[in-house]
């Protein structure tokens, strides 16, 4: 049964080779439009709220950046498993870029990651600089 599920997982992840190691996940995500997150953006009274479902990732594996009106979310999670047939390596990547319309107070951007859900708050302001800003995840 485990072998059957492993074969199904590999065929769904990489229809070309059947092996995840031969597949460049970030490159394929850009080429095929595949994403590994369920990302949504909403507007509220204070600005914008971006939510991304990223189960299995650790906070340290995620990287957030806001530059010139574009929010970038990226990350890579790797898992190695030992079985009777050897060691297999699985990798899961995410790369999303979202254009945030309007002015954002880059110094007030905050992010939290709990139970596999990343929440990024981007408060609005009237006077924005053009500096990029790295966002720490709480």
N, CA, C and O of each residue as an XYZ file, in Angstrom:
552
protein
N       0.817     -1.174      0.000
C       0.000      0.000      0.000
C       0.876      1.259      0.000
O       0.618      2.204     -0.745
N       1.922      1.258      0.852
C       2.828      2.408      0.889
C       3.502      2.630     -0.453
O       3.647      3.767     -0.901
N       3.909      1.558     -1.084
C       4.559      1.655     -2.395
C       3.607      2.250     -3.428
O       4.019      3.055     -4.264
N       2.329      1.855     -3.373
C       1.343      2.375     -4.313
C       1.137      3.883     -4.100
O       1.093      4.639     -5.071
N       1.011      4.329     -2.828
C       0.850      5.751     -2.557
C       2.096      6.544     -2.954
O       1.988      7.656     -3.470
N       3.268      5.976     -2.714
C       4.502      6.650     -3.113
C       4.567      6.808     -4.627
O       4.966      7.861     -5.126
N       4.178      5.772     -5.358
C       4.163      5.847     -6.822
C       3.141      6.868     -7.305
O       3.415      7.612     -8.246
N       1.972      6.915     -6.681
C       0.952      7.894     -7.070
C       1.444      9.317     -6.795
O       1.250     10.208     -7.622
N       2.081      9.536     -5.638
C       2.600     10.851     -5.297
C       3.639     11.297     -6.318
O       3.614     12.435     -6.786
N       4.550     10.395     -6.659
C       5.588     10.752     -7.632
C       4.999     11.049     -9.002
O       5.456     11.973     -9.675
N       4.003     10.293     -9.428
C       3.425     10.532    -10.752
C       2.643     11.836    -10.786
O       2.582     12.489    -11.828
N       2.044     12.227     -9.667
C       1.314     13.488     -9.617
C       2.273     14.672     -9.555
O       1.985     15.726    -10.123
N       3.406     14.516     -8.875
C       4.364     15.608     -8.720
C       5.177     15.801     -9.981
O       5.383     16.937    -10.409
N       5.633     14.746    -10.575
C       6.503     14.872    -11.732
C       6.100     13.911    -12.840
O       6.617     12.796    -12.908
N       5.188     14.324    -13.705
C       4.749     13.424    -14.762
C       5.833     13.135    -15.788
O       5.706     12.162    -16.531
N       6.907     13.940    -15.868
C       7.936     13.738    -16.879
C       8.895     12.634    -16.495
O       9.244     11.801    -17.331
N       9.332     12.609    -15.237
C      10.361     11.641    -14.888
C       9.930     10.679    -13.799
O      10.532      9.615    -13.649
N       8.900     11.026    -13.034
C       8.508     10.181    -11.927
C       9.391     10.352    -10.711
O       9.151      9.732     -9.676
N      10.421     11.194    -10.825
C      11.338     11.405     -9.703
C      11.417     12.889     -9.404
O      11.711     13.695    -10.286
N      11.153     13.244     -8.160
C      11.160     14.645     -7.755
C      12.549     15.245     -7.923
O      12.670     16.425     -8.253
N      13.596     14.462     -7.703
C      14.959     14.988     -7.770
C      15.307     15.539     -9.151
O      16.160     16.420     -9.259
N      14.664     15.037    -10.209
C      14.954     15.509    -11.559
C      14.166     16.756    -11.939
O      14.341     17.284    -13.038
N      13.319     17.226    -11.067
C      12.384     18.294    -11.396
C      12.744     19.546    -10.642
O      12.796     19.521     -9.412
N      12.995     20.645    -11.330
C      13.316     21.917    -10.703
C      12.002     22.588    -10.303
O      11.360     23.229    -11.134
N      11.599     22.449     -9.044
C      10.285     22.902     -8.603
C      10.051     24.397     -8.797
O       9.011     24.760     -9.347
N      10.966     25.301     -8.374
C      10.683     26.712     -8.586
C      10.579     27.076    -10.065
O       9.728     27.884    -10.438
N      11.425     26.498    -10.908
C      11.380     26.793    -12.329
C      10.078     26.279    -12.942
O       9.456     26.979    -13.741
N       9.661     25.075    -12.579
C       8.430     24.525    -13.122
C       7.226     25.333    -12.651
O       6.266     25.512    -13.401
N       7.271     25.818    -11.420
C       6.165     26.633    -10.915
C       5.989     27.877    -11.774
O       4.861     28.267    -12.077
N       7.091     28.501    -12.167
C       7.015     29.693    -13.015
C       6.534     29.332    -14.413
O       5.764     30.081    -15.014
N       6.979     28.194    -14.937
C       6.638     27.827    -16.314
C       5.197     27.350    -16.455
O       4.527     27.667    -17.438
N       4.726     26.597    -15.482
C       3.406     25.998    -15.618
C       2.308     26.779    -14.921
O       1.129     26.465    -15.083
N       2.678     27.791    -14.149
C       1.676     28.531    -13.408
C       1.246     27.810    -12.143
O       0.325     28.260    -11.462
N       1.900     26.692    -11.815
C       1.579     25.957    -10.596
C       2.059     26.744     -9.397
O       3.134     27.342     -9.430
N       1.294     26.747     -8.371
C       1.709     27.350     -7.120
C       1.472     26.351     -6.015
O       0.666     25.431     -6.152
N       2.174     26.538     -4.931
C       2.072     25.618     -3.815
C       1.410     26.280     -2.623
O       1.587     25.834     -1.489
N       0.660     27.322     -2.859
C      -0.029     28.004     -1.769
C      -1.408     28.427     -2.250
O      -1.651     28.596     -3.445
N      -2.273     28.588     -1.314
C      -3.585     29.137     -1.609
C      -3.531     30.567     -1.099
O      -3.786     30.807      0.081
N      -3.209     31.508     -1.952
C      -2.968     32.887     -1.555
C      -4.186     33.743     -1.845
O      -4.784     33.660     -2.918
N      -4.546     34.573     -0.866
C      -5.654     35.500     -1.067
C      -5.258     36.864     -0.530
O      -4.432     36.969      0.377
N      -5.847     37.901     -1.090
C      -5.587     39.260     -0.646
C      -6.925     39.949     -0.426
O      -7.839     39.851     -1.245
N      -7.016     40.642      0.692
C      -8.247     41.345      1.030
C      -7.903     42.762      1.466
O      -6.812     43.022      1.974
N      -8.827     43.656      1.266
C      -8.665     45.042      1.704
C      -9.553     45.246      2.922
O     -10.712     44.833      2.933
N      -8.994     45.896      3.962
C      -9.799     46.271      5.116
C      -9.568     47.748      5.409
O      -8.927     48.440      4.619
N     -10.080     48.237      6.531
C      -9.988     49.659      6.864
C      -8.546     50.130      7.052
O      -8.243     51.301      6.821
N      -7.662     49.235      7.465
C      -6.281     49.613      7.758
C      -5.334     49.434      6.578
O      -4.236     49.991      6.589
N      -5.725     48.678      5.572
C      -4.851     48.420      4.430
C      -5.188     47.092      3.785
O      -6.346     46.823      3.465
N      -4.165     46.257      3.593
C      -4.343     44.964      2.937
C      -3.937     43.834      3.880
O      -3.061     43.995      4.730
N      -4.598     42.687      3.709
C      -4.260     41.473      4.439
C      -4.056     40.376      3.396
O      -4.948     40.097      2.594
N      -2.884     39.762      3.415
C      -2.565     38.664      2.508
C      -2.491     37.391      3.344
O      -1.786     37.343      4.352
N      -3.224     36.356      2.919
C      -3.212     35.060      3.592
C      -2.692     34.005      2.630
O      -3.074     33.978      1.460
N      -1.816     33.134      3.128
C      -1.288     32.038      2.312
C      -1.294     30.760      3.142
O      -0.798     30.745      4.268
N      -1.853     29.692      2.589
C      -1.844     28.384      3.237
C      -0.538     27.691      2.883
O      -0.296     27.366      1.721
N       0.302     27.467      3.885
C       1.612     26.849      3.657
C       1.879     25.752      4.691
O       2.858     25.834      5.433
N       1.025     24.730      4.749
C       1.235     23.682      5.751
C       2.529     22.924      5.510
O       2.906     22.662      4.368
N       3.201     22.576      6.591
C       4.432     21.803      6.494
C       5.690     22.644      6.492
O       6.765     22.132      6.802
N       5.592     23.904      6.157
C       6.754     24.786      6.174
C       7.052     25.219      7.602
O       6.144     25.361      8.421
N       8.323     25.427      7.891
C       8.731     26.054      9.144
C       8.877     27.548      8.871
O       9.141     27.957      7.741
N       8.705     28.352      9.904
C       8.794     29.805      9.762
C      10.151     30.204      9.177
O      10.227     31.133      8.373
N      11.211     29.517      9.571
C      12.564     29.834      9.121
C      12.779     29.525      7.635
O      13.722     30.035      7.031
N      11.918     28.700      7.045
C      12.046     28.334      5.630
C      11.373     29.331      4.698
O      11.505     29.227      3.479
N      10.657     30.292      5.258
C       9.927     31.276      4.457
C      10.671     32.603      4.422
O      11.291     33.010      5.404
N      10.598     33.269      3.273
C      11.244     34.559      3.097
C      10.227     35.529      2.500
O       9.603     35.235      1.480
N      10.066     36.677      3.139
C       9.121     37.695      2.686
C       9.871     38.981      2.387
O      10.795     39.361      3.107
N       9.459     39.650      1.307
C      10.060     40.931      0.968
C       9.016     41.801      0.289
O       8.193     41.316     -0.487
N       9.060     43.090      0.591
C       8.190     44.059     -0.058
C       9.078     45.082     -0.733
O       9.875     45.745     -0.069
N       8.951     45.221     -2.057
C       9.796     46.132     -2.818
C       8.986     46.764     -3.942
O       8.438     46.063     -4.793
N       8.915     48.078     -3.940
C       8.285     48.841     -5.017
C       6.858     48.368     -5.324
O       6.480     48.211     -6.485
N       6.078     48.144     -4.264
C       4.682     47.756     -4.437
C       4.441     46.287     -4.697
O       3.306     45.891     -4.963
N       5.482     45.462     -4.628
C       5.347     44.022     -4.889
C       5.744     43.241     -3.644
O       6.852     43.395     -3.131
N       4.826     42.397     -3.160
C       5.090     41.504     -2.047
C       5.553     40.168     -2.604
O       4.872     39.571     -3.437
N       6.716     39.691     -2.145
C       7.249     38.398     -2.581
C       7.255     37.432     -1.404
O       7.739     37.756     -0.319
N       6.710     36.240     -1.636
C       6.701     35.164     -0.649
C       7.424     33.990     -1.285
O       7.022     33.511     -2.345
N       8.489     33.522     -0.642
C       9.202     32.367     -1.182
C       9.619     31.457     -0.039
O       9.744     31.889      1.107
N       9.829     30.197     -0.370
C      10.269     29.239      0.630
C      10.522     27.879      0.016
O      10.055     27.573     -1.080
N      11.276     27.067      0.750
C      11.585     25.708      0.296
C      11.625     24.799      1.516
O      12.275     25.107      2.515
N      10.924     23.680      1.421
C      10.869     22.695      2.501
C      11.343     21.361      1.942
O      10.805     20.870      0.950
N      12.359     20.774      2.586
C      12.907     19.497      2.121
C      12.737     18.439      3.198
O      12.927     18.701      4.386
N      12.376     17.242      2.761
C      12.196     16.108      3.664
C      12.897     14.904      3.042
O      12.700     14.605      1.864
N      13.717     14.216      3.836
C      14.318     12.973      3.346
C      13.720     11.810      4.128
O      13.511     11.889      5.339
N      13.453     10.732      3.403
C      12.843      9.551      4.006
C      13.660      8.324      3.644
O      14.112      8.168      2.510
N      13.838      7.464      4.624
C      14.536      6.210      4.382
C      13.514      5.098      4.276
O      12.571      5.030      5.065
N      13.704      4.225      3.299
C      12.822      3.074      3.133
C      13.669      1.872      2.755
O      14.894      1.970      2.674
N      13.019      0.739      2.524
C      13.742     -0.473      2.141
C      14.465     -0.292      0.812
O      15.504     -0.910      0.581
N      13.927      0.545     -0.057
C      14.534      0.731     -1.379
C      15.572      1.842     -1.394
O      16.154      2.109     -2.445
N      15.826      2.499     -0.263
C      16.843      3.550     -0.209
C      16.288      4.831      0.378
O      15.215      4.857      0.980
N      17.042      5.878      0.186
C      16.650      7.183      0.714
C      16.022      8.008     -0.396
O      16.550      8.082     -1.505
N      14.900      8.620     -0.091
C      14.272      9.495     -1.070
C      14.190     10.901     -0.489
O      14.047     11.089      0.719
N      14.282     11.860     -1.362
C      14.252     13.255     -0.960
C      13.056     13.913     -1.618
O      12.857     13.789     -2.827
N      12.255     14.616     -0.820
C      11.129     15.370     -1.352
C      11.364     16.838     -1.047
O      11.852     17.192      0.027
N      11.017     17.679     -1.988
C      11.148     19.113     -1.778
C       9.848     19.783     -2.199
O       9.201     19.389     -3.170
N       9.496     20.794     -1.447
C       8.298     21.562     -1.749
C       8.710     23.019     -1.749
O       9.336     23.492     -0.800
N       8.367     23.726     -2.794
C       8.748     25.125     -2.919
C       7.525     25.995     -3.140
O       6.500     25.542     -3.649
N       7.656     27.244     -2.750
C       6.613     28.225     -3.001
C       7.292     29.511     -3.454
O       8.318     29.915     -2.907
N       6.705     30.142     -4.458
C       7.163     31.453     -4.892
C       5.953     32.209     -5.420
O       5.362     31.834     -6.432
N       5.600     33.260     -4.733
C       4.450     34.077     -5.117
C       4.877     35.536     -5.118
O       5.637     35.967     -4.250
N       4.396     36.283     -6.078
C       4.572     37.727     -6.093
C       3.206     38.356     -6.306
O       2.460     37.973     -7.208
N       2.888     39.341     -5.448
C       1.589     39.987     -5.494
C       1.814     41.490     -5.559
O       2.527     42.057     -4.731
N       1.201     42.130     -6.550
C       1.252     43.583     -6.631
C       0.215     44.150     -5.667
O      -0.963     43.798     -5.728
N       0.667     45.031     -4.776
C      -0.226     45.654     -3.805
C      -0.528     47.071     -4.297
O       0.367     47.917     -4.308
N      -1.754     47.342     -4.699
C      -2.081     48.680     -5.192
C      -2.146     49.676     -4.041
O      -2.506     49.315     -2.920
N      -1.805     50.907     -4.314
C      -1.880     51.944     -3.281
C      -0.604     52.052     -2.489
O       0.355     51.310     -2.700
N      -0.615     53.001     -1.567
C       0.559     53.256     -0.741
C       0.541     52.391      0.498
O      -0.492     52.236      1.149
N       1.717     51.816      0.826
C       1.855     50.937      1.973
C       2.912     51.521      2.912
O       3.965     51.977      2.466
N       2.622     51.501      4.205
C       3.581     51.929      5.222
C       4.537     50.764      5.468
O       4.228     49.861      6.245
N       5.700     50.781      4.810
C       6.619     49.639      4.857
C       7.152     49.378      6.264
O       7.476     48.237      6.596
N       7.246     50.412      7.091
C       7.743     50.218      8.448
C       6.717     49.553      9.358
O       7.073     49.066     10.431
N       5.464     49.523      8.955
C       4.407     48.939      9.779
C       3.939     47.577      9.267
O       2.988     47.017      9.811
N       4.580     47.037      8.241
C       4.197     45.714      7.727
C       4.507     44.669      8.793
O       5.570     44.702      9.412
N       3.575     43.741      9.006
C       3.795     42.675      9.980
C       3.348     41.344      9.376
O       2.516     41.299      8.470
N       3.919     40.270      9.899
C       3.570     38.933      9.417
C       3.561     37.962     10.584
O       4.389     38.048     11.490
N       2.612     37.038     10.548
C       2.555     35.957     11.523
C       2.392     34.640     10.772
O       1.835     34.601      9.674
N       2.887     33.563     11.381
C       2.757     32.237     10.792
C       2.343     31.277     11.900
O       3.117     30.988     12.812
N       1.117     30.792     11.805
C       0.579     29.877     12.813
C      -0.217     28.774     12.127
O      -1.037     29.033     11.246
N       0.040     27.547     12.548
C      -0.722     26.386     12.053
C      -0.754     26.312     10.533
O      -1.777     25.947      9.953
N       0.348     26.653      9.883
C       0.438     26.535      8.431
C      -0.174     27.677      7.655
O      -0.249     27.612      6.428
N      -0.621     28.738      8.344
C      -1.218     29.884      7.667
C      -0.337     31.113      7.892
O      -0.077     31.504      9.030
N       0.113     31.708      6.800
C       0.897     32.932      6.833
C      -0.045     34.112      6.640
O      -0.795     34.161      5.665
N      -0.005     35.056      7.565
C      -0.828     36.259      7.466
C       0.100     37.467      7.433
O       0.916     37.659      8.334
N      -0.032     38.275      6.389
C       0.796     39.465      6.224
C      -0.133     40.678      6.211
O      -1.075     40.735      5.420
N       0.130     41.628      7.073
C      -0.661     42.866      7.148
C       0.158     44.004      6.567
O       1.286     44.259      6.990
N      -0.433     44.688      5.582
C       0.226     45.801      4.910
C      -0.622     47.064      5.105
O      -1.533     47.321      4.319
N      -0.329     47.852      6.146
C      -1.124     49.052      6.412
C      -0.913     50.111      5.331
O       0.183     50.259      4.791
N      -1.979     50.836      5.031
C      -1.920     51.908      4.032
C      -1.369     53.178      4.659
O      -1.463     53.379      5.869
N      -0.796     54.030      3.822
C      -0.356     55.352      4.238
C      -0.382     56.268      3.032
O      -0.496     55.806      1.896
N      -0.280     57.542      3.269
C      -0.355     58.486      2.155
C       1.008     58.816      1.569
O       1.084     59.197      0.401
N       2.099     58.684      2.343
C       3.429     59.050      1.854
C       4.353     57.849      1.972
O       4.742     57.476      3.079
N       4.709     57.240      0.848
C       5.535     56.036      0.840
C       6.865     56.308      0.154
O       6.914     56.987     -0.872
N       7.939     55.780      0.721
C       9.242     55.857      0.079
C       9.404     54.712     -0.897
O       8.543     53.836     -0.972
N      10.495     54.706     -1.645
C      10.735     53.663     -2.635
C      11.691     52.591     -2.142
O      12.138     51.760     -2.932
N      12.019     52.589     -0.842
C      12.957     51.618     -0.306
C      12.308     50.247     -0.190
O      11.119     50.133      0.109
N      13.098     49.213     -0.430
C      12.582     47.867     -0.218
C      12.652     47.563      1.276
O      13.383     48.212      2.023
N      11.892     46.583      1.690
C      11.808     46.280      3.118
C      11.672     44.786      3.318
O      10.777     44.154      2.757
N      12.565     44.221      4.121
C      12.492     42.799      4.477
C      11.512     42.672      5.628
O      11.520     43.506      6.534
N      10.667     41.649      5.616
C       9.624     41.478      6.602
C       9.969     40.281      7.491
O      10.192     39.180      6.989
N      10.011     40.492      8.787
C      10.233     39.406      9.735
C       8.904     38.739     10.047
O       7.870     39.404     10.108
N       8.930     37.425     10.244
C       7.720     36.666     10.570
C       7.717     36.402     12.062
O       8.687     35.873     12.606
N       6.632     36.767     12.726
C       6.492     36.511     14.170
C       5.952     35.136     14.407
O       5.765     34.736     15.556
